[in-house]
Amino acid sequence: MGAIVTSEFNGMRLTLAREIQNISSPKLAEKIGVTKQTVSQYENGLIKPSADKVLAISQELKFPPKFFFEGSSDNFSPGVAYCRATTTTTRAVKLRQTNIDVLKSYIYDFFAEYIEYPSTEQLIDCMKSVAECSDMELIAKKIREKLDLSDRPIRNMSYLLQNLGIVVTSFSENVGHLDAISHIPVLANNGESKRFYFTTYNTDKTTPARLNFTLAHELGHWILGHIVSDVKSQADAEYRSNESDANQFASAFLLPKEAFLKDLQYPTVLNEYLRLKEKWHVSIAMMIRRAYMLEVLSPSQYQYLFRQLGSRGWRTFEPGDMVEVPTASLFSVSVKILDDNGIIEKGNLLKYLNENCFTAQQKTFEDLMGLEQHTLDPAMSGSFSRVEFKPN
């Protein structure tokens, strides 16, 4: 899907860029010397900004002027988003991340012209297989069977989600306790719509063990069909119920009942959970909650173990947590595949991204793809290899 340049200013691109930069309409209006009503009219296509205002918008939002003249008026949608976050997470924070994923979906769509990524067929098959079931223990067991996981531990949930066709990306920001967000961005071009299944996680203030649970929780939302429904229209009780179901699914999926109970020889001893953490790749706190839900612990034993966690200073960071949380590697691996196979050299990739995705600065693309700075520095030779796209 190439970047379509038009002579018309694209108001949706203005909204996208403004929300990504977390700048309100009144604030942008103040910066570029217009009223907030004028900014609203720009975004809704009622009036077009003059050339000097386009330059001012470009400067404030850090996107080239050409970015705002690409695409059509209906060529993208961030889709309905489901967040693993606290109630303090603001709408602006969620909007920013979903809109960033819209830009990432353009990049993913470009790479998909060269790389055959896993399809979502198996994910959809899993969803259908448990559509009539409401028992989270049984659902988790069925999904493990569908994925041929038996009862073995899952070391890397990110890898599992990617194999199901979910685009897993990451960011690192202290933004209102937003742990992860899942949604389905939609790109439309010439009457053709493409849907992408995205889960994006926050590497800030988390650990590998807790990340495993966060991604299992997000998988629960996918499997249970929560992400295809409109969160905005849900009552608070329904939203809380969905969150509870996703938590129960994640616990049962990561710690299958029979295998976990077989391993848990001394459920009232805190060091027993420390021993099992290395095997099951989940937090001690999560295992204690799982043991309690399976009625292995009494309420008083459960509370005692959590008091011990606090007294040892393990409520925030547990032993083994001081390991850096990995960033999602999908895009960096994709760049390497194209470079190693002589399809598009890294030094030439920026040109192709600008021509086929959207126009942006090199740093913007590197940040979106989680690449190290200067990864996309232009090739010294200045030559560009010819690339043939896969046939439609």
C-alpha positions as CSV (number, residue, x, y, z in Angstrom):
1,M,0.0,0.0,0.0
2,G,1.8,3.1,-1.2
3,A,1.7,6.6,0.3
4,I,-1.0,8.3,-1.9
5,V,-0.2,12.0,-2.2
6,T,-3.1,14.3,-3.0
7,S,-3.5,18.1,-3.5
8,E,-5.9,18.2,-0.6
9,F,-5.0,18.7,3.0
10,N,-5.9,15.5,5.0
11,G,-7.6,16.6,8.2
12,M,-7.5,13.0,9.6
13,R,-3.7,13.1,9.3
14,L,-3.7,16.3,11.4
15,T,-5.8,14.6,14.1
16,L,-3.5,11.6,14.0
17,A,-0.3,13.6,14.4
18,R,-1.8,15.9,17.1
19,E,-2.9,13.0,19.2
20,I,0.4,11.1,18.8
21,Q,2.2,14.2,20.1
22,N,-0.4,14.5,22.9
23,I,-1.2,18.1,22.0
24,S,-4.8,19.3,22.5
25,S,-6.6,21.3,19.9
26,P,-6.6,24.5,22.0
27,K,-2.8,24.1,22.6
28,L,-2.1,23.6,18.9
29,A,-4.3,26.5,18.0
30,E,-2.3,28.7,20.4
31,K,1.0,27.6,18.9
32,I,0.1,28.2,15.3
33,G,-1.9,31.4,15.9
34,V,-5.5,30.3,15.1
35,T,-8.6,29.6,17.2
36,K,-9.4,26.1,18.4
37,Q,-12.5,26.2,16.2
38,T,-10.2,26.7,13.2
39,V,-8.1,23.6,14.2
40,S,-11.4,21.6,14.4
41,Q,-12.4,22.8,11.0
42,Y,-9.0,21.8,9.6
43,E,-9.4,18.3,11.1
44,N,-13.0,17.9,9.8
45,G,-12.1,19.0,6.3
46,L,-14.3,22.1,6.4
47,I,-11.5,24.5,5.6
48,K,-7.9,24.1,4.4
49,P,-4.9,25.7,6.2
50,S,-2.8,28.2,4.2
51,A,0.8,27.3,3.3
52,D,2.3,29.1,6.2
53,K,-0.1,27.4,8.6
54,V,0.8,24.0,7.2
55,L,4.5,24.8,7.9
56,A,3.6,25.9,11.4
57,I,1.6,22.7,12.0
58,S,4.5,20.6,10.6
59,Q,7.0,22.4,12.9
60,E,4.8,21.9,16.0
61,L,3.8,18.3,15.3
62,K,7.2,17.1,14.0
63,F,5.9,15.6,10.8
64,P,6.9,16.9,7.3
65,P,4.3,19.0,5.4
66,K,3.9,16.2,2.9
67,F,2.6,13.9,5.6
68,F,-0.6,16.0,5.8
69,F,-1.3,15.6,2.1
70,E,-1.1,11.8,1.9
71,G,-3.9,9.3,2.0
72,S,-7.6,9.9,1.5
73,S,-10.2,11.2,4.0
74,D,-11.1,7.6,5.1
75,N,-7.9,5.6,4.7
76,F,-7.3,4.5,8.3
77,S,-9.0,3.8,11.6
78,P,-7.3,2.9,14.9
79,G,-10.2,0.5,15.7
80,V,-11.6,-0.4,19.0
81,A,-9.0,-0.6,21.7
82,Y,-8.9,-2.7,24.8
83,C,-6.3,-1.7,27.5
84,R,-4.7,-3.4,30.4
85,A,-4.5,-0.3,32.5
86,T,-5.6,1.4,35.7
87,T,-8.5,3.7,35.8
88,T,-6.1,6.7,36.0
89,T,-5.0,6.1,32.4
90,T,-6.4,9.0,30.5
91,R,-8.2,8.9,27.1
92,A,-5.4,10.9,25.6
93,V,-2.8,8.3,26.6
94,K,-4.9,5.5,25.0
95,L,-5.5,7.5,21.9
96,R,-1.8,8.3,21.5
97,Q,-0.8,4.6,21.6
98,T,-3.6,3.4,19.3
99,N,-2.7,6.1,16.8
100,I,1.0,5.2,17.0
101,D,0.0,1.7,16.1
102,V,-1.9,3.0,13.1
103,L,1.5,4.3,11.8
104,K,3.1,1.0,12.7
105,S,0.4,-0.8,10.7
106,Y,1.5,1.1,7.6
107,I,5.0,-0.1,8.2
108,Y,3.9,-3.7,8.9
109,D,1.8,-3.7,5.7
110,F,4.9,-2.6,3.7
111,F,7.1,-5.4,5.2
112,A,4.3,-7.9,4.5
113,E,4.9,-7.3,0.8
114,Y,8.3,-9.1,1.2
115,I,7.9,-11.2,4.3
116,E,5.3,-13.9,4.9
117,Y,4.2,-13.2,8.5
118,P,2.0,-15.7,10.4
119,S,-1.7,-15.4,9.6
120,T,-4.5,-14.9,12.1
121,E,-6.3,-18.1,11.0
122,Q,-5.2,-20.1,14.0
123,L,-6.2,-17.3,16.4
124,I,-9.6,-17.1,14.8
125,D,-10.0,-20.8,15.0
126,C,-9.1,-20.7,18.7
127,M,-11.7,-18.0,19.3
128,K,-14.4,-20.0,17.5
129,S,-13.6,-23.2,19.4
130,V,-14.4,-21.7,22.8
131,A,-17.2,-19.3,21.7
132,E,-19.9,-21.2,23.6
133,C,-17.8,-21.8,26.8
134,S,-17.8,-19.6,29.9
135,D,-15.5,-21.6,32.2
136,M,-12.1,-20.0,32.1
137,E,-10.2,-23.1,33.3
138,L,-11.7,-25.1,30.5
139,I,-11.1,-22.4,27.9
140,A,-7.5,-22.1,28.9
141,K,-7.1,-25.9,28.7
142,K,-8.7,-26.1,25.3
143,I,-6.5,-23.3,23.9
144,R,-3.4,-25.1,25.2
145,E,-4.6,-28.2,23.4
146,K,-5.3,-26.3,20.2
147,L,-1.8,-24.8,20.3
148,D,-0.1,-28.2,21.2
149,L,1.3,-26.7,24.4
150,S,0.4,-29.7,26.7
151,D,1.2,-28.6,30.3
152,R,4.6,-27.2,29.7
153,P,5.7,-23.7,30.9
154,I,5.5,-20.8,28.5
155,R,8.7,-18.8,28.5
156,N,7.9,-16.2,25.9
157,M,4.3,-15.0,25.5
158,S,5.3,-12.4,22.9
159,Y,6.6,-15.2,20.6
160,L,3.4,-17.1,21.1
161,L,1.2,-14.1,20.2
162,Q,3.2,-13.4,17.1
163,N,2.8,-17.0,15.9
164,L,-0.9,-16.4,16.1
165,G,-0.7,-13.5,13.7
166,I,-0.8,-10.8,16.3
167,V,1.5,-7.9,15.7
168,V,3.4,-7.4,18.9
169,T,5.1,-4.1,19.5
170,S,6.4,-2.2,22.5
171,F,7.0,1.3,23.9
172,S,8.6,2.6,27.0
173,E,6.9,5.4,28.8
174,N,5.6,6.2,32.3
175,V,2.1,6.9,31.1
176,G,-0.6,6.4,33.7
177,H,0.1,2.7,34.3
178,L,-0.8,1.6,30.8
179,D,0.5,-2.0,30.7
180,A,-0.7,-3.0,27.3
181,I,-3.3,-2.2,24.7
182,S,-4.8,-4.4,22.0
183,H,-6.9,-3.3,19.0
184,I,-7.5,-3.8,15.3
185,P,-6.3,-0.9,13.1
186,V,-7.9,-0.8,9.7
187,L,-6.3,0.7,6.6
188,A,-8.4,1.3,3.5
189,N,-7.2,2.1,0.0
190,N,-9.1,2.0,-3.3
191,G,-12.0,0.2,-1.7
192,E,-9.7,-2.5,-0.1
193,S,-9.6,-2.7,3.7
194,K,-6.9,-4.5,5.7
195,R,-7.2,-5.3,9.3
196,F,-4.3,-5.8,11.6
197,Y,-4.3,-7.4,15.1
198,F,-2.1,-5.4,17.3
199,T,-1.0,-5.9,20.9
200,T,1.5,-3.2,22.2
201,Y,3.1,-3.5,25.7
202,N,4.8,-1.0,27.9
203,T,8.4,-2.0,29.0
204,D,8.4,0.7,31.7
205,K,8.1,-0.5,35.3
206,T,7.6,-4.1,34.5
207,T,9.5,-7.4,34.6
208,P,9.8,-10.4,32.3
209,A,7.6,-12.5,34.6
210,R,4.9,-9.8,34.9
211,L,5.1,-9.1,31.1
212,N,4.3,-12.8,30.5
213,F,1.1,-12.4,32.5
214,T,0.2,-9.1,30.8
215,L,0.5,-10.7,27.4
216,A,-1.5,-13.8,28.5
217,H,-4.1,-11.3,29.8
218,E,-4.2,-9.7,26.3
219,L,-4.5,-13.1,24.7
220,G,-7.5,-13.7,26.9
221,H,-9.2,-10.6,25.5
222,W,-8.5,-11.8,22.0
223,I,-9.7,-15.4,22.6
224,L,-12.8,-14.2,24.5
225,G,-13.8,-11.8,21.7
226,H,-13.6,-8.7,23.9
227,I,-11.6,-6.6,21.3
228,V,-14.2,-6.8,18.6
229,S,-16.7,-5.2,20.9
230,D,-17.0,-1.5,21.6
231,V,-15.4,-0.8,25.0
232,K,-16.9,2.7,25.0
233,S,-20.4,1.3,25.0
234,Q,-19.7,-1.1,27.8
235,A,-21.1,-0.5,31.3
236,D,-18.5,-0.4,34.1
237,A,-19.7,-3.7,35.4
238,E,-19.3,-5.4,32.0
239,Y,-15.8,-3.9,31.6
240,R,-14.8,-5.2,35.1
241,S,-16.2,-8.6,34.3
242,N,-14.2,-8.8,31.1
243,E,-11.0,-7.8,33.0
244,S,-11.7,-10.5,35.6
245,D,-12.3,-13.1,32.9
246,A,-9.0,-12.2,31.1
247,N,-7.1,-12.4,34.5
248,Q,-8.6,-15.8,35.2
249,F,-7.8,-17.0,31.7
250,A,-4.2,-15.8,32.0
251,S,-3.7,-17.5,35.3
252,A,-5.1,-20.8,34.1
253,F,-3.2,-20.6,30.8
254,L,0.2,-19.9,32.3
255,L,-0.3,-22.2,35.3
256,P,-2.3,-25.3,34.2
257,K,-4.0,-26.7,37.2
258,E,-2.8,-30.3,37.4
259,A,0.8,-29.5,36.5
260,F,1.1,-26.5,38.8
261,L,-0.4,-28.3,41.8
262,K,1.9,-31.3,41.2
263,D,4.9,-28.9,41.4
264,L,3.6,-27.0,44.4
265,Q,4.8,-29.2,47.2
266,Y,4.8,-26.7,50.0
267,P,2.1,-24.1,49.3
268,T,2.5,-22.2,52.6
269,V,6.2,-21.6,52.2
270,L,7.2,-18.5,50.3
271,N,10.5,-19.9,49.1
272,E,8.6,-22.7,47.3
273,Y,7.2,-20.1,44.9
274,L,10.6,-18.6,44.5
275,R,11.8,-22.0,43.4
276,L,8.9,-22.4,40.9
277,K,9.3,-19.0,39.4
278,E,12.3,-20.1,37.5
279,K,10.4,-22.9,35.9
280,W,7.0,-21.2,35.2
281,H,8.2,-17.7,34.2
282,V,5.5,-15.9,36.2
283,S,5.7,-13.8,39.3
284,I,5.6,-15.1,42.9
285,A,2.6,-12.9,43.6
286,M,0.7,-14.4,40.6
287,M,1.5,-18.0,41.8
288,I,0.2,-17.2,45.3
289,R,-3.0,-15.8,43.9
290,R,-3.4,-18.9,41.6
291,A,-2.9,-21.2,44.6
292,Y,-5.5,-19.3,46.5
293,M,-8.0,-19.5,43.7
294,L,-7.4,-23.2,43.4
295,E,-8.2,-23.4,47.2
296,V,-4.8,-24.7,48.1
297,L,-4.4,-21.8,50.5
298,S,-6.9,-20.5,53.1
299,P,-7.6,-16.8,53.3
300,S,-5.3,-16.4,56.3
301,Q,-2.5,-18.3,54.6
302,Y,-2.9,-16.2,51.5
303,Q,-2.7,-13.0,53.5
304,Y,0.3,-14.3,55.5
305,L,2.2,-15.0,52.3
306,F,1.5,-11.5,51.0
307,R,2.7,-10.0,54.3
308,Q,5.9,-11.9,53.8
309,L,6.2,-10.6,50.3
310,G,6.0,-7.1,51.8
311,S,8.4,-7.7,54.6
312,R,11.0,-9.0,52.2
313,G,10.5,-6.0,49.9
314,W,9.2,-8.2,47.1
315,R,6.0,-6.5,46.4
316,T,7.6,-4.2,43.8
317,F,10.6,-6.3,42.6
318,E,11.0,-10.0,43.3
319,P,14.3,-12.0,43.1
320,G,15.2,-12.4,39.5
321,D,13.3,-9.3,38.4
322,M,16.3,-7.1,37.7
323,V,16.5,-8.4,34.2
324,E,15.8,-6.0,31.4
325,V,12.4,-6.4,29.8
326,P,13.0,-7.1,26.1
327,T,11.5,-4.7,23.5
328,A,9.4,-6.2,20.7
329,S,11.8,-7.3,17.9
330,L,9.4,-7.8,15.0
331,F,10.5,-4.7,13.0
332,S,14.2,-5.0,13.8
333,V,14.1,-8.6,12.6
334,S,12.2,-7.6,9.5
335,V,14.8,-4.9,8.7
336,K,17.6,-7.5,9.1
337,I,15.8,-10.1,6.9
338,L,15.5,-7.6,4.0
339,D,19.1,-6.4,4.5
340,D,20.7,-9.9,4.9
341,N,18.9,-11.2,1.8
342,G,19.9,-8.2,-0.4
343,I,16.2,-7.2,-0.9
344,I,16.5,-3.7,0.6
345,E,19.6,-2.5,2.3
346,K,19.2,-0.7,5.6
347,G,20.8,2.4,4.1
348,N,18.1,2.5,1.4
349,L,15.1,1.5,3.5
350,L,14.1,5.1,4.6
351,K,13.5,6.0,0.9
352,Y,11.1,3.0,0.5
353,L,9.3,3.7,3.8
354,N,8.7,7.3,2.7
355,E,7.5,6.3,-0.7
356,N,5.2,3.4,0.4
357,C,4.1,4.1,4.0
358,F,4.0,7.8,4.8
359,T,6.4,10.7,4.9
360,A,8.3,11.1,8.1
361,Q,11.8,11.9,9.5
362,Q,14.3,9.1,9.9
363,K,14.1,9.3,13.7
364,T,10.3,8.9,13.6
365,F,10.7,5.6,11.7
366,E,13.5,4.4,14.0
367,D,11.4,5.2,17.1
368,L,8.3,3.5,15.7
369,M,10.2,0.4,14.8
370,G,12.3,0.3,18.0
371,L,15.5,0.6,16.1
372,E,18.8,2.0,17.4
373,Q,19.5,5.6,16.4
374,H,21.2,5.8,13.0
375,T,20.1,2.3,11.9
376,L,18.5,3.9,8.8
377,D,21.3,6.3,7.9
378,P,21.3,6.6,4.1
379,A,23.7,4.4,2.2
380,M,27.0,6.2,1.4
381,S,26.8,5.2,-2.3
382,G,23.4,6.9,-2.8
383,S,22.3,4.0,-5.1
384,F,19.0,2.2,-4.6
385,S,18.3,-1.4,-5.5
386,R,15.3,-2.3,-7.6
387,V,12.6,-4.4,-5.7
388,E,9.8,-6.4,-7.2
389,F,6.8,-6.6,-5.0
390,K,5.0,-10.0,-4.5
391,P,2.1,-10.4,-7.0
392,N,-1.3,-9.6,-5.6
